Amino acid sequence: ILRVLGENAIAVRTKAMKCLSEVVAVDPSILARLDMQRGVHGRLMDNSTSVREAAVELLGRFVL
């Protein structure tokens, strides 16, 4: 999933964030990994609104 977050296609990055969100829903401890934190942080600053929204949704689910 982390490799796909660097793809050029916006739809692919958005889907990857949504997949990562599903993984976090099952195992929130995965966000303790530094590579996961960097991946999510990078997508929070993505050029695409839909990718940023997916990243914020992931963090929102994690916080709840």
N, C-alpha and C positions, 0 to 999 in steps of 0.2 A: 504494500500500500504506500509506503514512504517513497519508493521509487516512482510510482505513478503520480504522486503529488507534484513532481517536477515536469510533467508533460506539458506540451504547448497547448493542447486542446482544452478549452475551458470546461467542456462537458465532462471530460475525463477527470480533471482535477476535482470538480464538484462531486462526481460519483465517488471518487476516492475518499473525500472528506466524509461523505455520508456513510460509506462502508466503515471507515474508522470510527465514526460515531456509534455504529451498531456494535463494534468490538468493545468500545468503552462502556456501552450499556451493560454488556455481559461481564466485563472485567475492568473496572475503573483503575485498578492498580497499574495498568499498562501505561498510563500517562505519567507514571513515575520515571519512566525511561527517558533519558536525555534526548535520544534521537526522536522520540515521539513528540516531546515538548518543542524541539526545534522545528519539526515538520508542521505542527499546528501553528506555531508562532509565525512561521513563514507564510502560511496561508491566511493569517489574519491581516497580512499586509499585501495580499494578492491584488493585482489590477482588476480582477473580475469581481463584481458585486456578488454574484451567486456563490463563488468560492468563499468569499469572506463571510457571507451569511451562513454557509454550511459549517464553517469553523466556529462561528459564534454559537450556533445551535449545538454543536458538539460540547463546547464549554458550558453552555447552559444546562445541558443534560447532566454533565459531570457535577456541576455545583448542586443541582437538586438531588 
